């Protein structure tokens, strides 16, 4: 069965494997709850694991050719079973890790050009992978080659599952597609989920009845789909409600043809469903039993829940639970109690001693290689030959400095082509701390952030259990002043858009949103008056600014300081004196000239007078 997560139980429930974000593979033994192996591959930081799946093969399968394997119905039936873990990495390769030898068995390369997103195994059909390049690859594990490759569509496949008959395969992104392995043609499709599907579990009841159970990231329910080529029903016939997003999914069919479904959620609880196929269910089915684990109250003042990491259905219809943190991981078989809907378990928290911690650290196993070595990294172009085994005590450099820097992904160019390294831009941890402790300083530090990117990332990664407390805090912020209410609107809008499905599923959603709706109605009543007041204030301020501008233009600008050079002032004075003396001379000459003209005029008048007298005398004489 397919597993698109980073953890999975072995088919017999003997081991539980986990591949973390750091690329390290850890394997626990469920019978003793001990960390059996910890494998650290080369360049595990630059090419971490993106998908993990258990493969159970026979000891003779490695020496059996593909043609001989087809003739034999099952090699595993005639030989001892061998546990192998198939790990898909972000560089497109598949690494096969042998648990018995604690070493890499094979590496399947050149199948994909992007990061692997889904992987599934079938003892009758083989190994299938899907990646970001929108291709489905069927591998020939014995020859380290590719049997077939075909395009799945335009969307990224996030889950794969081969049906028990080995003739068909199911792929899923948001839609579910049913493929024929012989013709590579699509038989049918289903509506699927609103979010990317991460779990596909096929169930074969009889020759004519086959179903598949699906779970998606962000959906707090599971869906049941019938696989029938004649009817080709595209809708689900049943829905299983959960309290949070699914983390693990395990399915088994009992003797009464009932489907038993065991799933864990992000809140650390386990849900057990018992489904009897009988047509389409009109209502969503609730869990028959919900299991949660609480810590012993005698150890601490309050009761705290212990998270369930994963769960597995055993052959004797018991639940194998993996709970507590990864440092104190504990495995326990629990028999479900159907007399009550809720089964609470009280367990004491395990505290490690110093000797046990040293024992766990000693189980870390590094890769031992001899001869030619080819390092699994996107930037590696060839093998690096070494002589001798690696140094176990960590003294000395195992890799060149360049390769170790590439392992840390300090240079973005060594990452996958077209994909820049992701940067954490959210404040989820700080917000969760503030909501749990109800510290106003921490809450204001987070909620006063106005960066839309940080708000979206924080809301998207927020656990479902923290949505209701955050909604209450935002309601209080809306009743504050204008600055805080404006920021609260940004957070509230993103919260409703991102988690609308969960908010609608809450039974007290009306009581939670009624204060917000009342506040909106109250502000709408005064919106008209505020708009009028805003217009009047804008008119008055506009007139005041216009008058100020007019007064500023009327004010004459005068010099604040006038500087004169001493030499230039003396020269100017001499010139003025000379000009004044020259003007006096001209004035005297002009006055003399005017006096002379007056005398001439008088003489002329006198002469004219004398002539007149002479004429008179002449006339008298005559």
C-alpha positions as CSV (number, residue, x, y, z in Angstrom):
1,X,0.0,0.0,0.0
2,X,1.1,3.5,-0.7
3,X,2.4,5.8,1.9
4,X,3.2,9.4,1.1
5,X,4.2,10.3,4.6
6,X,7.6,10.2,6.2
7,X,6.8,7.2,8.6
8,X,5.3,3.8,8.1
9,X,5.0,0.4,9.9
10,X,6.4,-2.7,8.3
11,X,3.8,-5.1,6.8
12,X,4.1,-7.4,9.8
13,X,4.1,-4.6,12.3
14,X,7.6,-5.6,13.6
15,X,9.3,-2.3,12.8
16,X,8.4,1.4,12.5
17,X,10.5,3.6,10.3
18,X,10.7,7.4,10.3
19,X,12.6,9.7,8.0
20,X,12.7,13.2,9.3
21,X,13.2,16.5,7.6
22,X,17.0,16.2,8.2
23,X,17.2,13.1,6.0
24,X,18.0,10.7,8.8
25,X,16.3,7.3,8.8
26,X,15.3,5.9,12.2
27,X,13.9,2.4,12.8
28,X,12.3,1.2,16.0
29,X,11.5,-2.3,17.1
30,X,7.9,-2.4,18.2
31,X,8.2,-5.3,20.5
32,X,10.8,-3.7,22.7
33,X,10.2,0.0,21.9
34,X,13.9,0.4,21.2
35,X,15.6,2.4,18.5
36,X,17.2,-0.4,16.5
37,X,19.0,1.6,13.7
38,X,19.6,5.2,12.7
39,X,21.0,5.6,9.2
40,X,22.6,8.8,8.1
41,X,23.0,8.9,4.3
42,X,25.6,11.0,2.5
43,X,24.6,14.6,1.7
44,X,21.3,14.0,3.5
45,X,20.6,17.7,4.0
46,X,20.7,18.6,0.3
47,X,18.8,15.5,-0.8
48,X,16.5,14.6,2.0
49,X,13.8,11.9,1.9
50,X,10.4,13.0,0.5
51,X,8.5,9.7,0.6
52,X,8.9,6.3,2.4
53,X,7.5,2.8,1.9
54,X,8.3,-0.7,3.2
55,X,9.0,-3.5,0.7
56,X,8.9,-7.1,1.6
57,X,10.7,-9.4,-0.8
58,X,12.2,-12.9,-0.7
59,X,15.9,-13.7,-0.2
60,X,16.0,-15.3,-3.7
61,X,14.3,-12.3,-5.4
62,X,17.7,-10.6,-5.9
63,X,18.9,-13.5,-7.9
64,X,15.7,-14.1,-9.8
65,X,15.2,-12.6,-13.3
66,X,12.1,-10.6,-14.1
67,X,10.9,-13.4,-16.5
68,X,11.2,-16.1,-13.9
69,X,9.5,-13.9,-11.4
70,X,6.5,-13.5,-13.6
71,X,6.2,-17.3,-14.0
72,X,6.2,-17.7,-10.2
73,X,3.2,-16.4,-8.4
74,X,5.0,-15.3,-5.3
75,X,8.7,-15.6,-4.5
76,X,8.0,-14.5,-0.9
77,X,5.9,-17.5,-0.2
78,X,8.8,-20.0,-0.8
79,X,11.6,-18.1,0.9
80,X,12.3,-16.1,4.0
81,X,10.9,-12.5,3.9
82,X,13.4,-9.6,3.7
83,X,12.5,-6.1,4.9
84,X,13.6,-3.3,2.7
85,X,12.8,0.4,2.9
86,X,12.3,2.4,-0.3
87,X,13.1,6.0,0.2
88,X,12.4,8.6,-2.5
89,X,14.4,11.8,-2.4
90,X,14.1,15.3,-3.7
91,X,16.7,14.6,-6.5
92,X,14.4,12.0,-8.1
93,X,16.3,8.9,-7.0
94,X,15.0,5.9,-5.1
95,X,17.2,4.4,-2.4
96,X,16.6,0.8,-1.2
97,X,17.8,0.3,2.4
98,X,18.2,-3.3,3.7
99,X,17.2,-3.5,7.3
100,X,18.9,-6.9,7.9
101,X,22.3,-5.6,6.8
102,X,21.8,-2.0,7.8
103,X,23.2,-0.8,4.4
104,X,22.0,0.5,1.0
105,X,21.0,-2.4,-1.3
106,X,20.3,-0.5,-4.5
107,X,19.8,3.0,-5.9
108,X,17.3,3.5,-8.7
109,X,18.3,6.5,-10.8
110,X,17.4,8.4,-14.0
111,X,13.7,7.8,-13.6
112,X,12.5,11.3,-12.6
113,X,13.8,14.8,-13.1
114,X,12.1,16.3,-10.0
115,X,11.4,15.5,-6.4
116,X,9.5,12.3,-5.7
117,X,6.0,12.8,-4.3
118,X,4.4,9.3,-4.2
119,X,5.6,5.7,-4.0
120,X,3.9,2.4,-3.8
121,X,4.8,-1.3,-3.9
122,X,3.0,-4.5,-4.8
123,X,4.4,-8.0,-4.6
124,X,2.6,-8.9,-7.8
125,X,3.1,-5.7,-9.8
126,X,6.3,-4.2,-8.5
127,X,7.5,-0.7,-7.6
128,X,5.8,2.5,-8.9
129,X,6.8,6.1,-8.2
130,X,5.5,9.6,-9.1
131,X,7.2,13.0,-9.0
132,X,6.9,16.7,-9.7
133,X,7.6,16.1,-13.4
134,X,4.0,14.6,-13.7
135,X,5.4,11.2,-14.7
136,X,4.5,7.7,-13.3
137,X,7.4,5.3,-13.5
138,X,7.2,1.5,-13.2
139,X,10.6,0.2,-12.0
140,X,12.5,-3.1,-12.7
141,X,14.1,-3.5,-9.3
142,X,16.2,-6.5,-10.2
143,X,17.9,-4.8,-13.2
144,X,17.9,-1.3,-11.7
145,X,16.0,-0.1,-14.8
146,X,12.7,1.3,-15.9
147,X,9.9,-0.9,-17.2
148,X,7.5,1.8,-18.3
149,X,6.8,5.5,-17.9
150,X,3.7,7.5,-18.8
151,X,2.4,11.0,-18.2
152,X,-0.3,11.3,-15.5
153,X,-1.6,14.8,-16.3
154,X,-0.9,18.4,-15.5
155,X,-1.2,18.1,-11.7
156,X,1.3,16.8,-9.2
157,X,0.5,13.3,-8.0
158,X,0.6,13.1,-4.2
159,X,-0.5,9.4,-3.7
160,X,-0.3,6.1,-5.4
161,X,-1.8,2.6,-4.7
162,X,-1.8,-0.7,-6.6
163,X,-5.0,-2.7,-6.3
164,X,-4.7,-6.2,-4.7
165,X,-5.1,-8.0,-8.1
166,X,-2.1,-6.2,-9.5
167,X,-3.8,-5.3,-12.7
168,X,-4.7,-1.6,-12.1
169,X,-3.2,1.3,-10.2
170,X,-4.8,4.4,-8.6
171,X,-3.2,7.9,-8.6
172,X,-4.4,11.0,-6.9
173,X,-3.7,14.7,-6.7
174,X,-7.0,16.3,-5.8
175,X,-8.8,14.0,-8.2
176,X,-8.5,10.2,-8.1
177,X,-7.7,8.5,-11.4
178,X,-7.9,4.7,-12.1
179,X,-5.3,3.3,-14.6
180,X,-5.0,0.0,-16.4
181,X,-1.4,-1.2,-16.1
182,X,-1.4,-3.1,-19.4
183,X,-2.7,-0.3,-21.6
184,X,-1.7,2.7,-19.4
185,X,-5.1,4.1,-20.2
186,X,-7.4,5.7,-17.6
187,X,-10.4,3.5,-16.6
188,X,-12.3,6.2,-14.7
189,X,-11.9,9.1,-12.3
190,X,-13.5,10.3,-9.1
191,X,-14.2,13.8,-7.7
192,X,-11.7,13.4,-4.9
193,X,-11.0,16.1,-2.3
194,X,-10.6,19.8,-2.2
195,X,-7.1,19.5,-0.9
196,X,-4.2,17.3,-2.0
197,X,-4.7,13.6,-1.2
198,X,-2.0,12.0,0.8
199,X,-3.4,8.6,1.6
200,X,-4.9,5.9,-0.6
201,X,-5.7,2.5,0.9
202,X,-7.4,-0.1,-1.4
203,X,-9.5,-2.9,0.1
204,X,-10.5,-6.1,-1.7
205,X,-13.6,-7.8,0.0
206,X,-14.3,-10.4,-2.8
207,X,-13.9,-10.8,-6.5
208,X,-16.6,-8.3,-7.2
209,X,-16.2,-5.8,-4.4
210,X,-13.3,-3.4,-4.2
211,X,-13.0,-0.1,-2.4
212,X,-10.4,2.6,-1.8
213,X,-10.2,4.8,1.3
214,X,-8.6,8.3,0.8
215,X,-7.5,11.0,3.1
216,X,-6.3,14.5,2.3
217,X,-4.1,17.1,3.9
218,X,-6.3,19.8,5.5
219,X,-9.5,17.7,5.4
220,X,-10.8,16.3,8.8
221,X,-12.5,13.4,7.2
222,X,-11.9,10.2,5.1
223,X,-13.8,9.2,2.0
224,X,-14.8,5.7,0.7
225,X,-14.9,5.1,-3.1
226,X,-16.3,2.0,-4.9
227,X,-14.2,0.6,-7.7
228,X,-16.6,-0.8,-10.3
229,X,-15.9,-0.6,-14.0
230,X,-19.6,-1.0,-14.9
231,X,-21.2,1.7,-12.8
232,X,-18.2,4.1,-12.8
233,X,-19.6,6.0,-9.8
234,X,-17.6,9.2,-9.5
235,X,-18.8,10.1,-6.0
236,X,-18.0,8.7,-2.7
237,X,-20.4,6.3,-0.9
238,X,-19.3,7.2,2.6
239,X,-17.5,9.8,4.7
240,X,-15.7,9.2,8.0
241,X,-15.5,12.2,10.2
242,X,-12.4,13.0,12.3
243,X,-11.4,15.7,14.7
244,X,-8.4,16.8,12.8
245,X,-6.3,16.2,9.7
246,X,-5.2,12.5,9.2
247,X,-1.6,11.6,9.9
248,X,-1.6,7.8,9.4
249,X,-4.1,5.4,7.9
250,X,-4.3,1.6,8.2
251,X,-7.1,-0.6,6.8
252,X,-8.0,-4.3,7.3
253,X,-10.9,-6.6,6.3
254,X,-12.3,-9.0,9.0
255,X,-14.1,-12.3,8.6
256,X,-17.5,-10.6,8.5
257,X,-16.6,-8.6,5.4
258,X,-16.4,-5.5,7.5
259,X,-13.8,-2.9,6.8
260,X,-11.8,-1.8,9.9
261,X,-10.1,1.6,9.5
262,X,-7.6,2.9,12.0
263,X,-6.4,6.5,11.6
264,X,-4.5,9.0,13.7
265,X,-4.8,12.8,13.5
266,X,-2.7,15.8,14.1
267,X,-4.1,16.3,17.6
268,X,-2.6,13.0,18.7
269,X,-5.7,10.9,18.8
270,X,-6.6,7.6,17.2
271,X,-10.0,6.9,15.5
272,X,-11.2,3.4,14.9
273,X,-14.0,2.9,12.3
274,X,-16.0,-0.3,11.5
275,X,-17.7,0.1,8.2
276,X,-20.1,-2.4,6.7
277,X,-20.4,-1.9,2.9
278,X,-24.1,-1.6,2.1
279,X,-24.7,1.1,-0.5
280,X,-24.3,4.8,-0.1
281,X,-24.3,6.3,3.4
282,X,-26.6,9.3,3.8
283,X,-24.8,10.7,6.9
284,X,-21.1,10.8,7.8
285,X,-20.0,8.0,10.0
286,X,-18.5,8.8,13.4
287,X,-15.7,6.8,14.9
288,X,-16.7,3.6,16.8
289,X,-13.9,4.2,19.3
290,X,-11.7,7.3,19.8
291,X,-8.5,6.6,21.7
292,X,-6.4,9.3,23.5
293,X,-3.6,8.9,26.0
294,X,-3.2,11.2,29.1
295,X,-0.2,11.5,31.4
296,X,-0.4,10.4,35.0
297,X,-1.7,13.3,37.1
298,X,0.4,12.1,40.1
299,X,3.6,13.1,38.3
300,X,2.5,16.6,37.5
301,X,0.0,19.1,38.8
302,X,-2.3,19.0,35.7
303,X,-3.3,16.3,33.2
304,X,-1.5,16.5,29.9
305,X,-2.2,14.5,26.7
306,X,0.5,12.3,25.2
307,X,0.4,12.4,21.4
308,X,-0.1,9.3,19.4
309,X,2.4,9.4,16.5
310,X,1.0,6.5,14.4
311,X,-1.2,3.3,14.7
312,X,-1.3,-0.1,13.1
313,X,-4.0,-2.9,13.0
314,X,-2.6,-6.3,13.9
315,X,-3.8,-9.6,12.7
316,X,-5.6,-10.3,16.0
317,X,-7.6,-7.1,15.6
318,X,-5.7,-5.1,18.1
319,X,-4.3,-1.6,17.8
320,X,-0.5,-1.1,17.9
321,X,0.0,2.5,19.0
322,X,3.2,4.5,18.8
323,X,2.9,7.4,21.3
324,X,5.0,10.0,23.2
325,X,7.8,12.0,21.7
326,X,10.5,10.6,19.5
327,X,13.0,10.6,22.3
328,X,10.8,8.5,24.5
329,X,8.8,6.7,21.9
330,X,6.7,3.8,23.2
331,X,4.8,1.0,21.3
332,X,1.9,-0.7,22.9
333,X,-0.9,-3.1,21.8
334,X,-4.3,-2.0,22.8
335,X,-7.5,-4.0,22.5
336,X,-10.4,-1.6,21.5
337,X,-13.2,-1.2,23.9
338,X,-16.4,-0.8,21.9
339,X,-18.6,-0.3,25.0
340,X,-17.8,3.4,25.0
341,X,-17.2,5.9,22.3
342,X,-14.1,7.3,24.0
343,X,-11.3,5.1,25.3
344,X,-8.9,7.0,27.6
345,X,-5.5,5.6,28.5
346,X,-3.4,6.9,31.4
347,X,0.3,6.3,31.0
348,X,3.3,7.7,32.9
349,X,5.9,9.6,30.9
350,X,9.2,7.8,30.5
351,X,12.3,9.7,31.6
352,X,15.5,8.5,30.1
353,X,18.5,7.9,32.2
354,X,22.0,8.9,31.2
355,X,22.9,5.3,30.4
356,X,19.9,4.8,28.1
357,X,20.7,8.0,26.2
358,X,24.2,6.9,25.6
359,X,22.9,3.5,24.5
360,X,20.5,5.2,22.0
361,X,23.3,7.4,20.6
362,X,25.5,4.3,20.1
363,X,22.9,2.9,17.8
364,X,23.6,5.6,15.2
365,X,25.0,3.9,12.2
366,X,27.0,5.7,9.5
367,X,27.4,4.5,5.9
368,X,30.2,2.1,5.4
369,X,31.6,2.0,1.9
370,X,34.6,0.5,0.2
371,X,35.9,1.1,-3.2
372,X,34.1,3.5,-5.6
373,X,31.5,5.7,-4.0
374,X,29.0,7.9,-5.8
375,X,27.5,10.6,-3.5
376,X,23.8,11.2,-3.8
377,X,23.4,14.9,-4.4
378,X,22.1,17.1,-7.2
379,X,25.4,18.8,-7.7
380,X,27.5,15.5,-7.9
381,X,28.6,14.7,-11.4
382,X,30.6,11.5,-10.8
383,X,31.9,9.1,-8.2
384,X,34.6,9.8,-5.7
385,X,36.9,6.9,-5.0
386,X,38.0,6.1,-1.5
387,X,40.2,3.5,0.0
388,X,39.4,1.9,3.3
389,X,36.4,2.2,5.6
390,X,35.1,5.4,7.2
391,X,36.3,6.5,10.5
392,X,33.7,5.7,13.1
393,X,34.8,8.0,15.9
394,X,34.3,11.1,13.7
395,X,37.9,12.1,13.8
396,X,39.0,13.7,10.6
397,X,37.1,14.9,7.6
398,X,35.0,12.3,5.7
399,X,34.1,14.6,2.8
400,X,35.9,17.5,1.2
401,X,35.0,20.9,2.4
402,X,33.2,21.8,-0.8
403,X,30.9,18.8,-0.5
404,X,30.2,19.5,3.1
405,X,29.2,23.1,2.3
406,X,26.9,21.7,-0.4
407,X,25.5,19.3,2.1
408,X,24.4,22.4,4.2
409,X,22.8,23.9,1.1
410,X,24.5,27.2,1.7
411,X,24.6,27.9,-2.1
412,X,21.1,28.1,-3.7
413,X,22.6,27.0,-7.0
414,X,23.2,23.5,-5.9
415,X,19.5,23.0,-5.1
416,X,17.0,21.5,-7.5
417,X,16.8,23.3,-10.7
418,X,13.9,25.8,-10.7
419,X,13.4,25.6,-6.9
420,X,14.8,28.2,-4.5
421,X,15.4,27.2,-0.9
422,X,12.4,27.8,1.2
423,X,12.5,30.3,4.0
424,X,10.4,30.1,7.1
425,X,8.2,33.2,7.2
426,X,5.7,32.4,9.9
427,X,5.2,33.0,13.6
428,X,3.2,29.8,14.4
429,X,5.3,28.7,17.4
430,X,5.2,32.2,19.0
431,X,1.5,32.5,18.4
432,X,0.8,29.0,19.9
433,X,2.8,30.0,22.9
434,X,0.8,33.2,23.4
435,X,-2.5,31.4,23.0
436,X,-1.6,28.7,25.5
437,X,-0.2,31.0,28.1
438,X,-2.6,33.9,27.3
439,X,0.4,36.3,27.5
440,X,-0.8,39.7,26.1
441,X,2.7,40.8,25.2
442,X,3.4,37.7,23.1
443,X,0.0,38.0,21.4
444,X,0.4,41.6,20.6
445,X,3.9,41.0,19.2
446,X,2.5,38.4,16.7
447,X,-0.9,40.0,16.0
448,X,0.4,43.5,15.3
449,X,2.4,42.2,12.4
450,X,1.0,43.7,9.1
451,X,3.0,41.6,6.6
452,X,0.5,39.8,4.5
453,X,3.0,37.0,3.7
454,X,3.7,36.3,7.3
455,X,0.0,36.4,8.2
456,X,-0.9,33.9,5.4
457,X,1.9,31.5,6.3
458,X,1.1,31.7,10.0
459,X,-2.6,31.0,9.5
460,X,-1.9,28.2,7.0
461,X,0.3,26.3,9.4
462,X,-1.8,27.0,12.4
463,X,-3.2,23.8,14.1
464,X,-6.9,23.3,14.0
465,X,-7.2,23.3,17.8
466,X,-5.8,26.9,17.9
467,X,-8.4,28.4,15.5
468,X,-11.1,29.0,18.1
469,X,-8.8,30.7,20.7
470,X,-7.3,32.9,17.9
471,X,-10.8,33.9,16.8
472,X,-11.6,35.0,20.3
473,X,-8.4,37.2,20.5
474,X,-9.2,38.8,17.1
475,X,-12.7,39.6,18.3
476,X,-11.2,41.5,21.3
477,X,-8.9,43.3,18.9
478,X,-11.8,44.4,16.7
479,X,-13.3,46.2,19.7
480,X,-10.0,48.2,20.2
481,X,-8.9,51.4,18.6
482,X,-8.7,52.0,14.9
483,X,-5.1,50.8,14.5
484,X,-5.6,47.5,16.2
485,X,-9.0,46.9,14.6
486,X,-7.6,47.5,11.1
487,X,-4.8,44.8,11.8
488,X,-7.4,42.5,13.3
489,X,-9.5,42.7,10.0
490,X,-6.4,41.5,8.0
491,X,-5.9,38.5,10.3
492,X,-9.6,37.7,10.5
493,X,-10.0,37.8,6.7
494,X,-7.1,35.4,6.2
495,X,-8.3,33.1,9.0
496,X,-11.8,32.8,7.5
497,X,-10.6,32.2,3.9
498,X,-8.0,29.6,5.0
499,X,-10.0,27.6,7.5
500,X,-13.6,28.2,6.3
501,X,-14.3,24.4,6.1
502,X,-13.3,23.9,9.8
503,X,-15.2,27.0,11.0
504,X,-18.4,25.8,9.3
505,X,-18.0,22.4,11.0
506,X,-17.9,23.9,14.5
507,X,-21.2,23.5,16.4
508,X,-20.8,26.8,18.2
509,X,-19.8,28.8,15.2
510,X,-22.9,31.1,15.6
511,X,-21.9,32.1,19.1
512,X,-18.3,32.6,18.1
513,X,-19.1,34.9,15.2
514,X,-22.1,36.8,16.7
515,X,-19.9,39.4,18.5
516,X,-18.1,40.1,15.2
517,X,-21.4,40.4,13.3
518,X,-22.8,42.7,16.0
519,X,-19.7,44.9,15.9
520,X,-20.0,45.1,12.1
521,X,-23.7,46.1,12.3
522,X,-22.9,48.8,14.9
523,X,-20.2,50.3,12.7
524,X,-22.4,50.2,9.7
525,X,-25.0,52.3,11.5
526,X,-22.6,55.2,12.1
527,X,-20.9,54.8,8.7
528,X,-23.1,57.5,7.1
529,X,-22.5,60.0,9.9
530,X,-18.8,59.3,9.8
531,X,-18.7,59.9,6.0
532,X,-20.5,63.2,6.4
533,X,-18.1,64.3,9.2
534,X,-15.2,63.3,7.1
535,X,-16.4,65.4,4.2
536,X,-16.9,68.4,6.4
537,X,-13.5,68.1,8.0
538,X,-11.9,67.7,4.6
539,X,-13.7,70.9,3.4
540,X,-12.6,72.9,6.4
541,X,-9.0,71.7,6.2
542,X,-8.9,72.4,2.5
543,X,-10.0,76.0,3.0
544,X,-7.5,76.5,5.8
545,X,-4.7,75.2,3.7
546,X,-5.8,77.4,0.8
547,X,-5.7,80.6,3.0
548,X,-2.3,79.7,4.3
549,X,-0.9,79.3,0.8
550,X,-2.4,82.7,-0.2
551,X,-0.8,84.4,2.8
552,X,2.6,82.8,2.0
553,X,2.5,84.2,-1.5
554,X,1.7,87.8,-0.2
555,X,4.7,87.9,2.1
556,X,7.6,89.8,0.5
557,X,10.9,88.2,0.8
558,X,13.6,90.6,2.2
559,X,17.3,90.0,2.5
560,X,18.4,88.9,5.9
561,X,22.0,90.1,5.4
562,X,23.7,92.6,3.0
563,X,27.5,92.5,2.8
564,X,29.6,95.2,1.2
565,X,33.4,95.1,0.6
566,X,35.3,98.0,2.1
567,X,37.4,98.8,-1.0
568,X,34.5,98.9,-3.3
569,X,32.6,101.4,-1.0
570,X,35.6,103.9,-0.9
571,X,35.9,103.8,-4.7
572,X,32.3,104.4,-5.0
573,X,32.5,107.4,-2.7
574,X,35.3,109.0,-4.7
575,X,33.4,108.6,-7.8
576,X,30.3,110.1,-6.3
577,X,32.3,113.1,-5.0
578,X,33.8,113.7,-8.5
579,X,30.4,113.5,-10.0
580,X,29.0,116.0,-7.5
581,X,31.9,118.5,-8.2
582,X,31.4,118.2,-11.9
583,X,27.8,118.8,-11.6
584,X,28.5,122.1,-9.6
585,X,30.7,123.5,-12.3
586,X,28.1,122.7,-14.9
587,X,25.5,124.5,-12.7
588,X,27.7,127.6,-12.4
589,X,28.3,127.7,-16.2
590,X,24.6,127.3,-16.9
591,X,23.7,130.1,-14.5
592,X,26.2,132.6,-16.1
593,X,24.9,131.7,-19.5
594,X,21.4,132.4,-18.4
595,X,22.4,135.8,-17.0
596,X,24.0,136.8,-20.3
597,X,20.9,135.8,-22.2
598,X,18.7,138.0,-19.9
599,X,21.0,141.0,-20.4
600,X,20.9,140.6,-24.2
601,X,17.2,140.4,-24.1
602,X,17.0,143.6,-22.0
603,X,19.4,145.4,-24.4
604,X,17.3,144.3,-27.4
605,X,14.2,145.6,-25.7
606,X,16.0,148.8,-24.9
607,X,17.3,149.1,-28.5
608,X,13.8,148.5,-29.8
609,X,12.6,151.2,-27.5
610,X,15.3,153.7,-28.8
611,X,14.4,152.9,-32.4
612,X,10.8,153.7,-31.7
613,X,11.8,157.0,-30.1
614,X,13.9,157.9,-33.1
615,X,11.0,157.2,-35.4
616,X,8.9,159.4,-33.3
617,X,11.4,162.1,-33.5
618,X,11.7,161.9,-37.2
619,X,8.0,162.1,-37.6
620,X,7.8,165.0,-35.4
621,X,10.5,166.8,-37.4
622,X,8.9,166.3,-40.5
